[in-house]
Every structure is written in C-alpha cells, then in structure tokens.
C-alpha cells in the first residue's frame, strides 16, 4: 500500500524532456529553497486578488516559519528567507471567495532554460494563525506540499480512499494533527528530496507509536517491550514490522515501516513469542520473555534470548549469543562466535563446516552443561558422498593421535585444550575446533548426530 500511496501523492506525469515538477533535478537530491513574503499582488493578478491583497503579520509569518521548519524536519529541504524578486517560493494572502482557503503554484525545474521557476503559496486573509494547531498552519502545510510537487491523493489512477485518504494532509478529510503531515506525505517527500539530517543522536522508538521511522544517525533502538501482543521486527532498511499481525496498511494499529535510508541498530521484543531480524550492522537484539526467534544476519551481533525457549541465529560475523533462561537453540553461523546457553537444556547447533571456522578463529561454548546438547543433525560430514553422512565422535583425548579412523567428519574432545577437534576429510589431521568449557570430558550422549 505504501508504494501506491506514494504514487497517489506524486502523480505519474511530473517530468518530461522539458520540465520537472519538483524543486530539485533528481529524486533523492536535497533542495535549498529561498522564500519571501509578497508586499503586493503580482502583475496580472485578478481584480479580487489585487484589491483584497494583504501582507503577512508577525504572527502569520511565525506560522509560516513553523510550517517551513516542520517540512525541513521531515524531508531534505532547507528554506532560506530572501527578497521577493529572487525567491523560489513566495507567500501571499487575500480574501478568497467561497469555501476555498488556499491555493498554490508549484516550483519546477525548466530543463529548456536550465533554471528553477518560482512557486507561490496563497492563503485566505481571514484564516486564524497559530504555530501549533488550527486551520492556518494546516492550510500552509497543504499548500507548501503542492508547491514541492505533491498532488491531491484522491486524483489519478492510484487515488486513495477511506482511511488511507484521511491519513494524508494533502487530502480534504485529514484526521491527523494540524501541524503535521501524514505518514504517506512524509514518505513521498522523502522519496523526492531524501531524508533530512535530523535525529542524529541515539534514539529509542516505541513500537506502535511511530508509523514511519527515519533516522540517519546514532545508535538507535526499536523497543517493543510494552507491546500487548507478539511482534515481528525486521531492522532491514525499507522493511515492515508489526505487532500481532501484518495489516494491509501501515496506518493500521501496530504497524511500522523503516525508511529505506535508515539504519536501526537494536531491537527489544515483548513478553510474547517474537521474531526479530537484524540487518548488516552490529545489532543488539533482546527477545524478552516468550519463546522468541532472533536472527542476527551480517555484522558482529549480540543476541539475548532472555527468558523462554528461544532460537538464536547469529548469521555471519563474530557474534555473541546468550540464551538466558529456558531451553534454547543456539546457532552461531559463520564467524568466530561466543555462545552461552544459560540455564535450561540448551542445544548448540552446527549445520555445516562453514559454521566451524578454522584452527585460529572458531566458535566457543562457554557454559556447556551435562543436560545440554551439541546438535550436528543437519550436518553432512562428507558432502562429496551421496546422502547425509553423520559425524563420528571418537571420545576424549589429549592429542590428535586420536584421529586415526580414516573417516571424514571424525572428532574428539581434547581435555587439555577444552576443544572439540574435527577432522573434516579423514586424513588424521585437525581441520576445525569448537571450544567447549563447562565439563571435564565429553560423552556420546552430549551429541545429536
């Protein structure tokens, strides 16, 4: 629905070989827009506009400044006050007839002449102005949106209807705050002008509060700890997360989309059975209570299952995985990972030789207990032979002389170094280690082969 809504607001015929109906030359390019307040109606104005024209008072100008400041906080557009003759956006007002309270002419790029052409915003001189609420600031935001290239979302082949339409300040039935644009308006402006350089610190966003997250800097967290249902969180830029169920619209309760240009590094789950997926950055993911599934992906991640029977999958990178309380399944994936089961009957899962690293950089289990398991049941000890070949445990030893079975996938536990020693090709030479601390020796019952 988001893609359709953006098309409804942007339209489909905004650029050709002669012009571009925006205040920049290409999508994603920021804009610096000079603006001014008219001192008189322009030449050629209608009789009504000329005769009822009035200048902006200090309060009215303050409301314009507030509107422009807000636009700069949601899109990469900077406004600089200038004189009327040289500005790209001019503000004027007069006594409109009927129910109309505003109008505008959009800024556009004239490709033939190689220059931007001025846009105008007009408001009814009888509107009451307030910087935080009321018809004045809503009208200004609506008309500035037009001047920047947005259209009415009830027009064209992608027209919005019902609650989708009511969520846009560019429609006539907007139900949001007077001094803010709707989530689709923000998405459309950012697709045109890019993400503003705001929210650069370390920020925490409560799941369900914001429909659209854009945050170009800092180490940030999406926090679902107060959610009343299970959550599905995906931290990949452009992804859609939700509480309980994914709805057909982002404006529905419990839905949130992350901007395509935004990185959220960390996430906290609820007390229910959550699914949390990281991105390519170094993520910290916390499941909270419940039987959670945490997927780190690329990057050096920290995954905490906390309470419940959790699945932790580190993915690539040098990850730290801690199951916490409960019967957890812990899979480090690629890279040299640090694995902690915590209390409960835990499984440490290895699916292939790619999970094992080498003799210098390898996974380490720091708290193996007699009721834990090392799970090789998805492991093919010899991929060159048809079917899955099981790993073979040779017992305990203090040296590699134990590797004498001439069989791929044989391994033993070295009680002197606290390492599982693995011979992947059966030549009697160690190829991989898995560090295991917590027991003095290993038993066949500790393995799932």
C-alpha positions as CSV (number, residue, x, y, z in Angstrom):
1,X,0.0,0.0,0.0
2,X,2.9,2.4,0.7
3,X,4.1,2.3,-2.9
4,X,0.6,3.0,-4.2
5,X,0.1,5.9,-1.7
6,X,3.4,7.5,-2.8
7,X,2.3,7.3,-6.4
8,X,-1.1,8.8,-5.4
9,X,0.8,11.8,-3.9
10,X,3.5,12.2,-6.5
11,X,1.4,11.5,-9.6
12,X,2.7,9.9,-12.7
13,X,3.3,12.8,-15.2
14,X,5.6,15.0,-13.2
15,X,8.6,15.0,-15.5
16,X,9.4,15.0,-19.2
17,X,12.2,16.3,-21.5
18,X,11.1,19.9,-20.9
19,X,10.4,20.2,-17.2
20,X,10.4,18.5,-13.8
21,X,7.6,19.4,-11.3
22,X,9.9,19.5,-8.2
23,X,12.4,21.8,-6.6
24,X,15.3,19.5,-7.4
25,X,16.8,18.0,-10.5
26,X,16.6,14.3,-9.5
27,X,14.9,12.1,-6.9
28,X,16.8,11.9,-3.6
29,X,18.6,15.2,-4.2
30,X,18.1,17.7,-1.4
31,X,16.8,21.2,-2.1
32,X,17.7,24.7,-0.8
33,X,14.7,26.9,-1.4
34,X,14.7,30.7,-0.9
35,X,11.3,32.1,0.2
36,X,9.8,35.5,0.6
37,X,6.6,37.3,1.7
38,X,4.9,39.4,-1.0
39,X,4.4,43.1,-0.5
40,X,1.9,43.4,-3.3
41,X,-0.1,41.3,-5.6
42,X,1.9,40.3,-8.7
43,X,1.2,41.9,-12.0
44,X,-1.6,40.3,-13.9
45,X,-3.4,39.2,-10.7
46,X,-7.2,39.0,-10.7
47,X,-9.1,42.1,-9.6
48,X,-10.1,40.3,-6.3
49,X,-6.6,39.2,-5.5
50,X,-5.3,42.7,-6.2
51,X,-8.0,44.6,-4.3
52,X,-8.0,42.4,-1.2
53,X,-4.3,41.6,-1.0
54,X,-2.8,41.9,2.4
55,X,0.7,41.4,3.8
56,X,1.6,38.9,6.5
57,X,1.6,40.0,10.1
58,X,4.3,38.9,12.6
59,X,2.0,36.1,13.9
60,X,1.2,35.0,10.4
61,X,4.9,35.0,9.4
62,X,5.7,33.0,12.6
63,X,3.2,30.3,11.4
64,X,4.9,30.2,8.0
65,X,8.3,29.8,9.7
66,X,6.9,26.9,11.8
67,X,5.4,25.2,8.7
68,X,8.7,25.5,6.8
69,X,10.7,24.3,9.8
70,X,8.5,21.3,10.1
71,X,8.9,20.4,6.4
72,X,12.7,20.6,6.9
73,X,12.4,18.1,9.7
74,X,10.7,15.5,7.5
75,X,12.5,16.0,4.2
76,X,15.9,17.1,3.0
77,X,14.7,20.6,2.1
78,X,16.2,23.8,3.5
79,X,14.4,27.1,3.4
80,X,16.3,30.4,3.4
81,X,14.4,33.8,3.6
82,X,15.1,36.1,0.7
83,X,13.6,39.0,-1.2
84,X,10.6,38.6,-3.4
85,X,12.4,39.2,-6.7
86,X,14.9,36.3,-6.2
87,X,12.9,33.8,-4.2
88,X,11.8,30.4,-5.4
89,X,8.7,30.4,-3.1
90,X,6.6,33.5,-2.5
91,X,3.9,33.7,0.2
92,X,0.8,35.9,-0.3
93,X,-2.7,36.3,1.0
94,X,-6.0,37.8,0.0
95,X,-9.7,37.4,0.6
96,X,-10.7,34.2,-1.1
97,X,-14.3,33.7,-2.3
98,X,-16.5,30.8,-1.2
99,X,-15.1,27.9,0.9
100,X,-11.6,28.0,-0.6
101,X,-8.9,28.9,1.9
102,X,-5.7,28.3,-0.1
103,X,-4.0,27.8,-3.5
104,X,-0.5,27.3,-4.8
105,X,1.7,27.2,-7.9
106,X,4.5,24.6,-7.8
107,X,8.2,25.2,-8.1
108,X,9.5,23.4,-11.1
109,X,12.8,22.9,-13.0
110,X,12.7,24.3,-16.5
111,X,15.0,22.0,-18.4
112,X,15.0,24.0,-21.6
113,X,16.2,27.2,-19.8
114,X,18.2,25.3,-17.1
115,X,16.6,27.1,-14.2
116,X,14.0,26.7,-11.4
117,X,10.8,28.7,-11.8
118,X,9.1,30.3,-8.8
119,X,6.3,28.7,-6.9
120,X,3.6,30.6,-4.9
121,X,1.5,29.8,-1.8
122,X,-1.7,31.8,-1.2
123,X,-3.8,31.7,1.9
124,X,-7.1,33.3,2.8
125,X,-6.5,36.5,4.7
126,X,-9.3,35.6,7.2
127,X,-7.7,32.4,8.4
128,X,-6.6,32.5,12.1
129,X,-2.9,31.5,12.5
130,X,-1.3,29.5,15.3
131,X,2.1,27.8,15.1
132,X,0.8,24.5,16.7
133,X,-2.8,24.0,15.6
134,X,-5.7,25.4,13.6
135,X,-6.7,26.0,10.0
136,X,-3.8,28.4,9.3
137,X,-0.9,26.0,9.7
138,X,-2.8,23.1,8.2
139,X,-3.5,25.2,5.1
140,X,0.1,26.3,4.8
141,X,1.4,22.7,5.1
142,X,-1.1,21.6,2.5
143,X,-0.2,24.3,0.0
144,X,3.6,24.0,0.6
145,X,3.2,20.3,-0.1
146,X,1.7,21.3,-3.5
147,X,4.5,23.8,-4.1
148,X,7.0,21.0,-3.5
149,X,5.3,18.7,-6.0
150,X,2.7,16.8,-4.1
151,X,-0.8,16.5,-5.5
152,X,-4.2,15.6,-4.1
153,X,-4.2,11.9,-3.3
154,X,-7.8,11.5,-4.4
155,X,-6.8,12.2,-8.0
156,X,-5.3,9.9,-10.7
157,X,-5.0,6.2,-11.2
158,X,-3.6,5.5,-7.8
159,X,-6.1,7.5,-5.9
160,X,-6.5,6.8,-2.1
161,X,-9.8,6.1,-0.5
162,X,-11.3,5.8,3.0
163,X,-8.9,5.8,6.0
164,X,-5.9,5.9,3.6
165,X,-7.1,9.2,2.2
166,X,-8.0,10.5,5.6
167,X,-4.4,9.9,6.7
168,X,-3.0,12.5,4.2
169,X,-2.7,16.2,4.8
170,X,-2.8,16.6,1.1
171,X,-6.5,15.5,1.0
172,X,-9.5,17.3,2.2
173,X,-10.6,15.0,5.0
174,X,-7.3,14.8,7.0
175,X,-7.7,13.4,10.5
176,X,-4.2,13.9,11.8
177,X,-2.7,16.8,13.7
178,X,-3.0,20.3,12.1
179,X,0.7,21.0,12.4
180,X,2.0,17.7,10.9
181,X,1.9,15.9,7.6
182,X,0.6,12.3,7.2
183,X,2.9,9.3,7.0
184,X,2.4,8.9,3.3
185,X,3.0,12.6,2.7
186,X,6.3,12.2,4.5
187,X,7.2,9.1,2.6
188,X,6.5,10.8,-0.7
189,X,8.5,13.9,0.2
190,X,11.5,11.8,1.2
191,X,11.3,9.8,-2.0
192,X,11.6,13.1,-3.9
193,X,14.0,15.0,-1.7
194,X,15.7,12.5,0.6
195,X,15.9,12.1,4.3
196,X,16.7,15.1,6.5
197,X,19.7,15.3,8.7
198,X,17.8,15.2,11.9
199,X,17.6,12.7,14.8
200,X,21.4,12.2,14.6
201,X,21.7,11.1,18.3
202,X,21.0,7.7,19.9
203,X,17.2,7.4,19.8
204,X,14.7,4.8,21.1
205,X,11.4,4.3,19.2
206,X,8.4,2.6,20.9
207,X,6.8,0.0,18.7
208,X,3.4,1.2,17.7
209,X,4.0,4.9,18.4
210,X,5.5,5.8,15.0
211,X,4.3,4.5,11.7
212,X,7.4,5.5,9.7
213,X,10.9,5.6,11.1
214,X,13.5,7.8,9.6
215,X,16.8,8.4,11.5
216,X,20.0,8.9,9.6
217,X,22.4,8.8,12.6
218,X,23.3,7.5,16.0
219,X,22.8,4.0,17.5
220,X,19.0,3.5,17.6
221,X,16.6,1.0,19.1
222,X,13.1,-0.2,18.2
223,X,11.5,-1.1,21.6
224,X,8.5,-3.4,21.7
225,X,8.8,-4.3,25.4
226,X,5.4,-2.7,26.1
227,X,3.6,-4.4,23.3
228,X,0.4,-6.3,24.2
229,X,0.9,-9.0,21.6
230,X,3.8,-10.8,19.9
231,X,5.8,-8.7,17.5
232,X,7.6,-9.3,14.2
233,X,10.6,-6.9,13.9
234,X,12.8,-6.6,10.8
235,X,15.6,-4.0,11.0
236,X,16.5,-4.1,7.3
237,X,16.1,-0.6,5.8
238,X,12.7,-0.4,4.0
239,X,11.2,-3.3,6.0
240,X,7.8,-3.5,7.6
241,X,7.4,-4.6,11.3
242,X,4.2,-5.1,13.2
243,X,2.5,-6.0,16.4
244,X,0.5,-9.3,16.3
245,X,-0.4,-9.4,12.6
246,X,0.8,-7.6,9.5
247,X,-2.1,-5.4,8.3
248,X,-2.9,-4.3,4.7
249,X,-2.0,-0.7,5.6
250,X,0.9,0.9,7.6
251,X,-1.6,3.3,9.1
252,X,-3.3,0.4,10.9
253,X,-2.6,-0.1,14.6
254,X,0.8,-1.7,15.5
255,X,2.4,-1.2,12.0
256,X,5.8,0.5,11.4
257,X,7.9,0.9,8.3
258,X,11.6,1.8,8.4
259,X,12.8,4.3,5.8
260,X,15.0,2.9,3.0
261,X,17.8,5.2,4.1
262,X,17.5,4.5,7.8
263,X,19.5,2.1,9.9
264,X,18.1,1.0,13.3
265,X,20.7,-1.0,15.1
266,X,19.0,-2.6,18.0
267,X,15.6,-4.1,19.0
268,X,13.8,-5.3,22.1
269,X,11.0,-7.8,22.0
270,X,7.8,-8.2,24.0
271,X,6.9,-10.7,26.7
272,X,5.3,-12.9,24.0
273,X,6.7,-15.1,21.2
274,X,8.5,-12.7,19.0
275,X,10.5,-12.8,15.7
276,X,13.3,-10.3,15.5
277,X,15.6,-10.0,12.5
278,X,18.7,-7.8,12.3
279,X,20.4,-6.1,9.4
280,X,24.0,-5.8,8.1
281,X,25.1,-3.6,11.1
282,X,26.3,-4.7,14.5
283,X,22.9,-5.4,16.1
284,X,21.9,-6.0,19.7
285,X,18.7,-8.0,19.8
286,X,16.8,-8.9,23.0
287,X,13.9,-11.2,22.9
288,X,12.4,-10.6,26.4
289,X,10.0,-13.2,27.8
290,X,8.3,-15.7,25.5
291,X,9.7,-18.2,23.0
292,X,11.5,-15.9,20.6
293,X,13.4,-16.3,17.3
294,X,16.3,-13.9,16.9
295,X,18.3,-13.7,13.7
296,X,21.4,-11.5,13.6
297,X,22.3,-11.6,10.0
298,X,25.6,-10.0,8.9
299,X,27.6,-7.9,11.3
300,X,29.0,-8.7,14.7
301,X,25.8,-9.1,16.6
302,X,24.8,-9.6,20.2
303,X,21.7,-11.7,20.7
304,X,20.0,-12.3,24.1
305,X,17.1,-14.7,24.3
306,X,16.4,-13.8,27.9
307,X,13.6,-16.0,29.4
308,X,11.7,-18.5,27.3
309,X,12.7,-21.3,24.9
310,X,14.4,-19.3,22.3
311,X,16.1,-19.7,18.9
312,X,19.2,-17.6,18.4
313,X,20.8,-17.5,15.0
314,X,23.9,-15.3,14.7
315,X,24.4,-15.4,10.9
316,X,27.7,-14.1,9.5
317,X,30.1,-12.2,11.7
318,X,31.7,-12.6,15.1
319,X,28.6,-12.8,17.3
320,X,27.8,-13.1,21.0
321,X,24.8,-15.3,21.6
322,X,23.2,-15.8,25.1
323,X,20.2,-18.0,25.5
324,X,19.4,-17.0,29.1
325,X,16.7,-18.9,31.0
326,X,14.9,-21.7,29.1
327,X,15.6,-24.5,26.7
328,X,17.3,-22.6,23.9
329,X,18.7,-23.5,20.4
330,X,21.8,-21.5,19.7
331,X,23.3,-21.4,16.2
332,X,26.3,-19.1,15.7
333,X,26.5,-19.4,11.9
334,X,29.6,-18.2,10.1
335,X,32.4,-16.4,12.0
336,X,34.0,-17.0,15.4
337,X,31.1,-16.7,17.8
338,X,30.8,-16.7,21.6
339,X,28.0,-19.0,22.7
340,X,26.3,-19.1,26.1
341,X,23.3,-21.4,26.8
342,X,22.4,-20.1,30.2
343,X,20.1,-22.2,32.4
344,X,17.9,-24.8,30.9
345,X,18.5,-27.7,28.5
346,X,20.1,-26.0,25.5
347,X,21.2,-27.1,22.0
348,X,24.3,-25.7,20.3
349,X,23.6,-26.2,16.6
350,X,26.2,-26.5,13.8
351,X,24.9,-27.1,10.3
352,X,28.0,-27.3,8.2
353,X,31.7,-26.9,8.1
354,X,31.1,-23.3,7.2
355,X,29.8,-22.8,10.8
356,X,33.1,-24.0,12.3
357,X,35.7,-21.5,11.3
358,X,39.3,-22.8,11.3
359,X,42.0,-23.6,13.8
360,X,42.7,-20.0,14.7
361,X,39.2,-18.5,14.7
362,X,36.3,-20.7,15.9
363,X,33.2,-20.8,17.9
364,X,33.5,-21.2,21.7
365,X,30.8,-22.6,24.0
366,X,31.4,-21.1,27.4
367,X,28.9,-22.8,29.7
368,X,28.2,-26.3,28.4
369,X,26.3,-28.5,31.0
370,X,25.6,-32.2,31.1
371,X,22.0,-31.6,30.1
372,X,22.9,-29.6,27.0
373,X,23.5,-30.9,23.5
374,X,25.7,-30.2,20.6
375,X,23.5,-30.7,17.5
376,X,25.0,-32.0,14.3
377,X,21.8,-33.4,12.9
378,X,21.8,-31.0,9.9
379,X,25.5,-31.6,9.3
380,X,26.8,-33.5,6.3
381,X,30.2,-34.9,7.4
382,X,31.2,-35.7,3.8
383,X,29.3,-33.6,1.1
384,X,31.2,-35.5,-1.6
385,X,29.2,-38.7,-0.9
386,X,25.5,-39.0,-1.7
387,X,23.2,-38.5,1.2
388,X,23.9,-37.1,4.6
389,X,27.0,-38.6,6.3
390,X,26.9,-38.4,10.1
391,X,29.7,-37.0,12.3
392,X,31.6,-39.6,14.3
393,X,32.6,-39.0,18.0
394,X,35.8,-40.7,18.9
395,X,35.8,-39.9,22.7
396,X,38.2,-37.9,24.7
397,X,42.0,-37.5,24.4
398,X,44.9,-35.1,24.9
399,X,46.3,-35.3,21.4
400,X,45.5,-35.6,17.7
401,X,46.7,-39.2,17.7
402,X,43.0,-39.9,18.4
403,X,42.2,-39.0,14.8
404,X,43.0,-42.4,13.2
405,X,39.7,-43.6,11.8
406,X,40.3,-42.5,8.2
407,X,36.8,-41.1,8.1
408,X,35.6,-37.7,7.2
409,X,33.8,-35.9,10.0
410,X,35.5,-37.7,12.9
411,X,36.1,-35.7,16.0
412,X,37.2,-36.0,19.6
413,X,37.3,-33.8,22.7
414,X,40.7,-32.6,23.8
415,X,40.6,-32.4,27.6
416,X,43.8,-30.5,27.7
417,X,42.7,-27.6,25.5
418,X,38.9,-27.8,26.0
419,X,38.3,-28.1,22.3
420,X,36.4,-30.4,20.1
421,X,38.9,-31.3,17.4
422,X,37.4,-32.1,14.0
423,X,39.0,-33.9,11.0
424,X,36.8,-32.9,8.0
425,X,38.5,-35.1,5.4
426,X,39.6,-38.2,7.3
427,X,43.4,-37.6,6.9
428,X,44.1,-37.8,10.6
429,X,44.8,-34.0,10.8
430,X,42.8,-31.5,12.7
431,X,40.9,-29.0,10.4
432,X,38.5,-27.3,12.8
433,X,37.9,-26.6,16.5
434,X,34.9,-25.9,18.6
435,X,35.8,-24.6,22.1
436,X,33.7,-26.2,24.9
437,X,34.0,-25.1,28.5
438,X,31.9,-26.4,31.4
439,X,32.7,-30.1,31.5
440,X,35.9,-32.0,32.1
441,X,35.1,-34.6,29.4
442,X,32.5,-35.3,26.8
443,X,30.1,-38.2,26.3
444,X,28.4,-39.5,23.2
445,X,25.1,-38.6,24.9
446,X,26.0,-35.0,24.7
447,X,25.8,-35.0,20.9
448,X,22.9,-35.2,18.4
449,X,24.5,-36.8,15.3
